[in-house]
Amino acid sequence: MPGSCRCSRSTAAGGRPRRWTSSTTSSVCSPNTSASIPANLCDGRTSASCARIPPSRRRRPPRRSPLTGSSSGRVSFRAIGGSSWDGRRRWCGCALCSRPGTDDPQAVVAVTGTAGAGKSTLAVHAAHAVSDHYPDGQLYLNLLGATPGVGRLNPLDLLGRLLRGLGVRSESVPSDQDEAAAMLRDRLAGRRTLIVLDDASGPEQVRPLLGLPAGNALLVTSRESFAAADDCVQLVLGRMSRSEAVTMLAKLAGAERVAADPSAAAELADLCGGLPLALRLAAARLMENRHTPLTELNARLRDERRALHELESGDLAVRASLQLSHDVLAGSGHEPDRTAAAALCHLGVLRTPDATPEVVAALLDAPQDAAERAVARLVRANLAEPGEQGRFRLHDLVRLFAMELAERRLSERDRDDALDRVIGLYGTTVRLAMKLIDPHRVHPLHEFAACEPFALTGGADAFAWLERERPNILAVAAQAMGSPNSSLARSGAYLAFSCHWPLVYTGHHPETVTLNRQALEVGERLGDPDISALANSYIALGLGYMGRYAEALAYHRAEVDLLRTCGDAFARMRALGNLGVTLNALMMHKEALSSAREQLRIAREIGSAVGERHALGCAGEAHLGLGDTASAMAAYVEMVSLAKEAGDAMQHSDALMCMAEVYMAQDDPRSGVMLFEEALVLMRESRFRGLEARCLGNLGRAERLTGRLDRARAYLQETIVVAQECGADYWVDFAREELALLGESPEDGPSRTVDGSGGAEGSARVQNAARAEGSARAQNAARAEGSAGAEGEEEVDAVAHG
């Protein structure tokens, strides 16, 4: 049919270009026909083709944009984009329609992203959508930059194919690259032509085409970044949203199948990481057997050892696509490229959410500047996704590929050594951070692998680093403790112990318990009583901070039993002190006083100042519980004096709260308020969040007793917020019961009582304690949260002072 466009022939990738011609050789492809760009690209198949343009054609004004409805062609495409597939297509199309302030399109639009991100499909859709804006036609070339087993097109071949597509006879194409580039510019002068360059290896491959005459545009796809290319805007394709990914699965695998199990479809989309290639391959798996439920495929993809095997179909595979990106770097003649390939391999050793150049330096045992260059190269190659504060992460499927690389290319010893260096990096830096935050909090002795720590400049910087890095530190500790290598498992346990104070300071008490339960398993597996004793201690302290004292008591007694025959006086002192904290919380004050006196004797005998302060606090609490307010105040006054002399803000604030509770027991809530407020200020100045819920709760109660009900209500509401963030259920219950006394109904029932139980009986005990304003036992129940537990942890600190 005259004027229609059809494909007259095709060749394999790398062969002679495919041409789109009409039924007669004198007619050419119209820009209005849908075949001006190869439609088969939408399904990912390779082609190397060029649309042929007639030698002369009168330039026509741009038509109304199919994307924006603008007749002038002037579109602010920066405001059009979006994270959705349609939004990205529109962004790309608007860039190709015009740039702000001119009728001419953006000179170069680059669509970049990791392997299988859908770059080619997006480019083809965008090119079709803007065909009316290019009345002189569109040219397409596959540059074979990431095609397995086929050499990429060199710049001269690229220019030659474009010139022939523009009607230049083969014998007239210059053999010199500069001359060919000049001829191309001459041919395009005065035209509006879109050139689609698919699968470029990088900016260098297309550099001769940069600077085309105004009105022409390049649409380039590549795995490499084009951020440094001249006069270029870049769209980096990330992962699809879950809804987009599920929609794609429905189109490929069947809408009814997806609708039958929407939760499984959503999980499948997540397991594919929102990567179009992975979604297509997963759909292909489902179509191979229409009776396979989505849940079965999900189960196979959840297995990290076989996930990439599942994402294969014929010659298409996520693994093969990523392997090519890695091999290009590994086989490069540039050292930074090879270092980047090695970094990707070593990153497969870790099981962390993200990483930093410092971690890469530790993995590679290389200088940090080399690691920084390697990370930057991985980002430019779209094998890593940049984040804030110099961080980066691997796409989930890239991470699985990196794990396979590490398994194949690194020996078991190399993998263990790399992990050990990262443990050393984190262990050293955590201790440095806590030294900057609070020099009185040290850690159990352990010799980590020598590694230069992160650079930290002060307490605020240390806090920020700990919060940013916390998920990675905990993940590395857990990974190491799960290792069959006893040395790694032991270092992992001590990294967990090093995390205790940072977790206490920031109020992450449930994580303390979880991490140290795993450390306890390590101690039992290795038959190491030191690890077992420390793990029991930290589990008990974490449970105490959450108000679960009955559970904590069993772990404290286990610690004491482990150390009964131990010759380490300090360890016994620490165990006695921590036991005393929980005994007081459970109102077992006589036994608590006995433990505190023995702890005080050992502390003074071995010269442990922090142990002495802790013992005084524990003894004071026992006296208060037994009704001896004079002895309690004497112990607390001495504790305050010693803490101020040592500059220990945490114990100082704790002692102030203890003194305030004595005033509360003496029916002097106004004096109690003053000391609680002083303690709260000191606590917040030192950023110690671990005991904030206790202080706020007692402040709320004290203000209620003074009759300042609005202030009481504000403190108690804040108590709930802080306690919920810290997992301190006891103080949530306490604040709700106090609010009930103010005439406010608590939102929920109590979640945990002072003795670790729940339900109406526990609720009544808490309420009765809150009402018994003059009772020393009630005062003790209200303040039971963590006070001496935190101080008992300081005993561990003194080990380092030996």
LINWOMO-V832267 format. One record per pair of residues at least 6 apart in sequence whose C-alpha atoms are under 7 Angstrom apart, sorted by the first residue. I is the first residue (numbers start at 1). J is the second residue. Records with the same first field share a line. If there is no record, write none. Layout:
I: J / J
//
This chain:
1: 23
2: 22 / 23
3: 22
4: 22
5: 20 / 21 / 22 / 29 / 33 / 35
6: 20 / 21 / 22
7: 19 / 20 / 21
8: 19 / 20 / 21
9: 18
10: 18
11: 18
12: 47
13: 46 / 47 / 48
14: 48 / 150
17: 48 / 49 / 50
18: 48 / 49 / 50
19: 49 / 50 / 51 / 52
20: 29 / 51 / 52
21: 28 / 29
22: 28 / 29
28: 52 / 53 / 54
29: 36 / 51 / 52
30: 137
31: 131 / 132 / 135 / 136 / 137 / 138
32: 131 / 132
34: 128
36: 51 / 138
37: 124 / 140
41: 120 / 121
42: 121 / 124
47: 142
48: 141 / 142
49: 140 / 141
50: 139 / 140 / 141 / 165
51: 138 / 139 / 140 / 165
52: 165 / 166 / 167
53: 136 / 137 / 165 / 166 / 167
54: 167
55: 167
57: 136
59: 135 / 191
60: 135
62: 73 / 132 / 133
63: 71 / 132 / 133
64: 70 / 71
65: 71 / 73 / 130
66: 129 / 130
67: 90 / 93 / 94
73: 97 / 98 / 103
74: 98 / 99 / 100 / 101 / 102 / 103
75: 94 / 98 / 99 / 100
76: 99 / 100
77: 91 / 94 / 95
80: 87 / 90 / 91
81: 87 / 88 / 90 / 91
82: 88
89: 122 / 126
92: 126
93: 126 / 129 / 130
95: 105 / 106
96: 105 / 106 / 217
97: 105 / 130 / 133
98: 104 / 105 / 106
99: 105 / 106
104: 214 / 215
105: 215 / 217
106: 217
107: 216 / 217 / 218 / 231 / 232
108: 217 / 218 / 219 / 231 / 232 / 233
109: 218 / 219 / 220 / 232 / 233 / 234
110: 219 / 220 / 221 / 226 / 232 / 233 / 234 / 235
111: 119 / 220 / 221 / 222 / 234 / 235 / 236
112: 119 / 221 / 222 / 223 / 224 / 225 / 235 / 236 / 237
113: 119 / 222 / 223 / 236 / 237 / 238 / 382
114: 223 / 382 / 383
115: 223 / 321 / 322
116: 275 / 276 / 277
117: 237 / 275 / 276 / 277
118: 276
119: 221
120: 198 / 221
134: 192 / 193 / 194
135: 192
136: 191 / 192 / 193
137: 193 / 194
138: 193 / 194 / 195
139: 194 / 195 / 196
140: 195 / 196 / 197
141: 196 / 197 / 198
142: 197 / 198 / 199
143: 152 / 153 / 197 / 198 / 199 / 200
144: 150 / 151 / 152 / 153 / 199 / 200
145: 152 / 199 / 200 / 201
146: 199 / 201 / 324
148: 324
154: 205
155: 205 / 206 / 208
156: 177
159: 180 / 181
160: 173
163: 184
164: 170
173: 180
174: 180
181: 208 / 209
185: 212 / 213
188: 213
189: 213
191: 215 / 216
192: 215 / 216
193: 216 / 217
194: 216 / 217 / 218
195: 217 / 218 / 219
196: 218 / 219 / 220
197: 219 / 220 / 221
198: 220 / 221
199: 221 / 222
200: 220 / 221 / 222
201: 222 / 224
202: 222 / 224
203: 226 / 229
223: 381 / 382
224: 380 / 381 / 382
225: 380 / 381
226: 234
227: 234
239: 273 / 274 / 275
240: 274 / 275
241: 274
242: 266 / 269 / 270 / 274
245: 269 / 274
246: 265 / 266 / 269
249: 279 / 283
250: 258
252: 283
253: 283 / 286 / 287
258: 265
264: 294 / 295
265: 294
268: 298
269: 279
271: 301
272: 278 / 279
273: 396 / 397
277: 318
278: 311 / 318
281: 311 / 312 / 313
282: 311
284: 313
286: 292
300: 306 / 307
301: 307 / 310
304: 400
308: 318 / 319
311: 317 / 318
312: 318
319: 401
326: 341
329: 337 / 338 / 340 / 341
330: 337 / 338 / 341
331: 338
332: 338
336: 373 / 374
337: 377
339: 374
340: 374 / 375 / 377 / 378
343: 360 / 364 / 374
344: 402
345: 402 / 405 / 406
346: 363 / 364 / 406
347: 402
348: 399 / 402 / 403 / 405 / 406
349: 403 / 406 / 415 / 419
351: 475 / 476
352: 472 / 475 / 476
353: 393 / 472
354: 391 / 392 / 393
355: 391 / 392 / 393
356: 390 / 391 / 392
357: 368 / 371 / 372 / 375
358: 368 / 454
359: 422
360: 371
361: 367 / 368 / 371
362: 418 / 421 / 422
363: 418 / 419 / 421 / 422
364: 418
378: 384
379: 385 / 386
383: 394 / 398
384: 392 / 393 / 394 / 395
385: 392 / 393 / 394
386: 392 / 393
420: 449 / 488
421: 449 / 451
423: 476 / 492
424: 448 / 449 / 450 / 451
425: 451 / 452 / 453
426: 473
427: 448 / 495 / 498
428: 453
429: 453 / 454
430: 498
431: 498
433: 462
434: 441
435: 441
436: 458 / 459 / 462
437: 459 / 462
440: 648
441: 794 / 797
442: 797 / 798 / 800
443: 498 / 796 / 797 / 800
444: 796 / 797 / 799 / 800
445: 799 / 800
446: 494
448: 491
456: 462
477: 492 / 493 / 495 / 496
478: 492
480: 488 / 489 / 492
481: 488 / 489 / 490 / 492 / 493 / 519 / 522
482: 489
483: 489
489: 522
493: 519
496: 515 / 516
500: 512
503: 509 / 512
504: 690
505: 688 / 689 / 690
506: 688 / 689 / 690
507: 689 / 690 / 726
508: 726
509: 542 / 545 / 546 / 726 / 727
510: 542 / 727
512: 539 / 542
513: 539 / 542 / 543
516: 535 / 538 / 539
517: 535 / 539
519: 535
520: 531 / 532 / 535 / 536
523: 529 / 531 / 532
524: 532
529: 562
533: 559 / 562
536: 555 / 556 / 558 / 559
537: 555 / 556 / 559
540: 552 / 553 / 555 / 556
541: 552 / 789
543: 549 / 552
544: 552 / 785 / 786
545: 728 / 785 / 786
546: 727 / 728 / 729 / 730
547: 728 / 729 / 730 / 754 / 756 / 785
548: 754 / 755 / 756
549: 582 / 585 / 586 / 754 / 755 / 756
550: 755 / 756
551: 756
553: 582
556: 575 / 578 / 579
559: 575
560: 575
563: 572
573: 599 / 602 / 603
574: 792 / 795 / 796
576: 595 / 596 / 599
577: 595 / 596 / 599 / 615 / 792
578: 788 / 789 / 792
580: 592 / 595 / 596 / 618
581: 618 / 788 / 789
583: 589 / 591 / 592
584: 592 / 621 / 622
585: 780 / 781 / 784
586: 755
587: 625
589: 622 / 625 / 626
590: 622
592: 622
593: 619 / 622
596: 615 / 618 / 619
597: 619
599: 615
600: 612 / 615
603: 609 / 611 / 612
604: 612
610: 794 / 795
611: 795
613: 639 / 642
614: 788 / 791 / 792
616: 635 / 636 / 639
617: 635 / 636 / 639 / 655 / 788
618: 788
620: 631 / 632 / 633 / 635 / 636
621: 632
623: 629 / 631 / 632
624: 632 / 776
625: 776 / 777 / 780
627: 776
629: 662
633: 659 / 662
636: 655 / 658 / 659
639: 655
640: 652 / 655
643: 651 / 652
644: 652
649: 682 / 686
650: 683
651: 791
653: 679 / 682 / 683
654: 787
656: 675 / 676 / 679
657: 675 / 676 / 679
660: 671 / 672 / 675 / 676
661: 672 / 779
663: 669 / 671 / 672
664: 672
665: 774 / 775 / 776 / 779
666: 774
667: 774
669: 702 / 705 / 706
670: 706
672: 702
673: 699 / 702 / 703
676: 695 / 699
680: 695
691: 786
693: 719 / 722 / 723 / 731
694: 731 / 783 / 785
696: 715 / 716 / 719
697: 715 / 716 / 719 / 731 / 735
699: 715
700: 712 / 713 / 715 / 716
701: 712 / 738
703: 709 / 711 / 712
704: 712
713: 739
716: 735 / 739
719: 732 / 735
720: 732 / 735
723: 729 / 731 / 732
724: 732
729: 751 / 752
730: 752 / 753 / 754
733: 750 / 751 / 752
734: 766
736: 746
737: 767
738: 770
740: 746
750: 758 / 759 / 763
751: 758
752: 758
753: 762 / 763 / 766
754: 781
769: 778 / 781
770: 778
772: 778
//
